[in-house]
Amino acid sequence: MAMNYEIIIFTPIFMVLIGFIVFSILKKRKRSAKSIYKLIDDLEKKYIY
């Protein structure tokens, strides 16, 4: 009985943790070279010109 209680508590915690890790990896991979160049160009326009 105690084993089932632990599974019920810890399974959602592990699922949220795994989901957060996958989401953060995908978010980092989305930033391609094109978006980085656009970001640099926007910062130059904002602060230099």
N, C-alpha and C positions, 0 to 999 in steps of 0.2 A: 504493500500500500504506500509506503514511504517513497518507493522508487517512482511510482506513477505521479505522485505529488511533485517531485523534483522535475520530472520531465515536463509537466504542465507549466511550471514556473519558468524554467530555463529555455525552453524551445522558442518562445516569442523573443526573448532577449537575444539569442543567437541569430534568429532570422533578421531582426532589425539591424544588428551589427553587420551581418553579411550584406544586407541590402545597402547600408550606408557606405561600406567599402566599395562595392561594385559601382554605386552611383558616383562616388568621388573619383574613381579611376576613369569612368566614362566622361565625366565632366572635364578632367584634365586632358584627355585625349582629343576632345573636340577642338581645342585651341590649336589650329593649324598655323602654318607659316603665313598664310594669307591674312588671317585675323590678327596675327602679331604685327605684321606690317601696317595694317589698317590702324591698329591701336597706336603705334609709334607715329604714324602720319597725323592722326587726330591730336595727339599730345603736342607735336611740333606746331600745328596750326593754332592750338590754344595758347601756348606759352611763348612761342618765338615770334610769330607774325602779329 
